Amino acid sequence: MLALVLTAKGAGQAPRRGLELLMAESKNARMTRLVDELADAAKRVGIEVRREKIMREVGYRVRGGPCRLRDQDLIILDREQPAADQIEVLAEALRTRDLEQVYLSPAARRILQAAPD
């Protein structure tokens, strides 16, 4: 919801800080939806996605990723990581899979088609 501020300079102008918060919330919501969409796509191609709290120690960077446990393909996501990092982990694991028969939004397809950094 966007609040309007009535001022002598310009009635009806949106406050800058409020607009920035709205845009940030919108971006976070989009990123979260992309995480969910990619996780769902992974499940549809037979990869189990687990969102775990990965313990951290001082001196190294912890990151989730794809792995294989017995006969099951898994993607472990660190639920404490930002959505952008989770998207990166999911995309890395899904880029090698055949997803032609899986519906993905145009945004999700662009992420998967982008070259990894």
C-alpha positions as CSV (number, residue, x, y, z in Angstrom):
1,M,0.0,0.0,0.0
2,L,1.5,3.3,-1.0
3,A,0.9,6.3,1.3
4,L,0.6,9.8,-0.1
5,V,1.9,12.9,1.7
6,L,0.2,16.2,1.3
7,T,2.8,19.0,1.3
8,A,2.8,22.6,0.3
9,K,5.3,21.9,-2.5
10,G,3.3,19.1,-4.1
11,A,0.1,17.6,-2.9
12,G,-0.2,13.9,-3.6
13,Q,3.5,13.1,-4.0
14,A,4.6,9.7,-2.7
15,P,7.3,9.9,0.1
16,R,10.6,8.8,-1.3
17,R,11.4,6.5,1.6
18,G,8.0,4.8,1.4
19,L,8.4,4.2,-2.3
20,E,11.9,2.7,-1.8
21,L,10.5,0.4,0.9
22,L,7.7,-0.6,-1.4
23,M,10.1,-1.4,-4.2
24,A,12.4,-3.3,-1.9
25,E,9.5,-5.4,-0.6
26,S,8.4,-6.0,-4.1
27,K,11.9,-7.2,-5.1
28,N,12.2,-9.5,-2.1
29,A,8.8,-11.0,-2.9
30,R,9.8,-11.6,-6.5
31,M,13.1,-13.2,-5.4
32,T,11.2,-15.5,-3.0
33,R,8.8,-16.5,-5.7
34,L,11.7,-17.4,-8.0
35,V,13.3,-19.5,-5.3
36,D,9.9,-21.3,-4.8
37,E,9.5,-21.7,-8.6
38,L,13.0,-23.1,-9.1
39,A,12.6,-25.5,-6.2
40,D,9.3,-26.7,-7.6
41,A,10.9,-27.2,-11.0
42,A,13.7,-29.3,-9.3
43,K,11.1,-31.5,-7.7
44,R,9.3,-32.0,-11.0
45,V,12.5,-33.4,-12.5
46,G,13.1,-35.7,-9.6
47,I,15.4,-33.6,-7.3
48,E,14.5,-33.3,-3.7
49,V,15.0,-29.8,-2.3
50,R,15.8,-29.4,1.4
51,R,15.9,-26.1,3.2
52,E,18.2,-26.6,6.1
53,K,19.9,-24.4,8.7
54,I,23.6,-25.0,7.9
55,M,25.8,-24.5,10.9
56,R,28.6,-21.9,10.4
57,E,32.1,-21.7,11.9
58,V,34.5,-18.8,11.8
59,G,36.9,-18.9,8.9
60,Y,34.9,-20.4,6.1
61,R,31.9,-19.7,3.9
62,V,29.1,-22.1,4.0
63,R,26.9,-22.7,1.0
64,G,24.3,-25.2,-0.1
65,G,24.4,-27.0,-3.3
66,P,23.5,-30.2,-5.2
67,C,24.5,-33.6,-3.9
68,R,23.6,-37.3,-4.1
69,L,22.5,-39.3,-1.1
70,R,22.2,-43.1,-1.9
71,D,20.0,-43.1,-5.0
72,Q,18.4,-39.7,-4.4
73,D,19.5,-36.4,-6.1
74,L,19.3,-33.5,-3.6
75,I,19.7,-29.8,-3.5
76,I,20.5,-28.4,0.0
77,L,19.5,-24.8,0.5
78,D,20.8,-22.8,3.4
79,R,17.5,-21.2,4.6
80,E,19.5,-18.4,6.3
81,Q,21.0,-17.3,2.9
82,P,19.4,-14.4,1.0
83,A,17.0,-15.4,-1.8
84,A,19.5,-14.3,-4.4
85,D,22.1,-16.8,-3.2
86,Q,19.4,-19.6,-3.0
87,I,18.5,-18.8,-6.6
88,E,22.1,-19.1,-7.6
89,V,22.4,-22.6,-5.9
90,L,19.2,-23.8,-7.6
91,A,20.2,-22.5,-11.0
92,E,23.6,-24.1,-10.8
93,A,22.0,-27.5,-10.1
94,L,19.2,-27.1,-12.7
95,R,21.3,-25.8,-15.6
96,T,22.4,-29.4,-16.6
97,R,18.9,-30.8,-16.5
98,D,16.4,-31.1,-19.3
99,L,13.7,-28.7,-18.4
100,E,12.0,-28.3,-21.8
101,Q,8.9,-30.1,-20.6
102,V,8.7,-28.1,-17.4
103,Y,6.8,-24.8,-17.4
104,L,9.0,-21.9,-16.1
105,S,8.3,-18.2,-16.1
106,P,10.3,-16.1,-18.4
107,A,12.3,-14.7,-15.5
108,A,13.2,-18.2,-14.3
109,R,14.2,-19.3,-17.8
110,R,16.5,-16.2,-18.1
111,I,18.2,-17.1,-14.9
112,L,18.8,-20.7,-16.1
113,Q,20.1,-19.6,-19.5
114,A,22.5,-17.0,-18.0
115,A,26.1,-18.0,-17.9
116,P,27.3,-18.8,-14.3
117,D,29.6,-16.1,-12.9
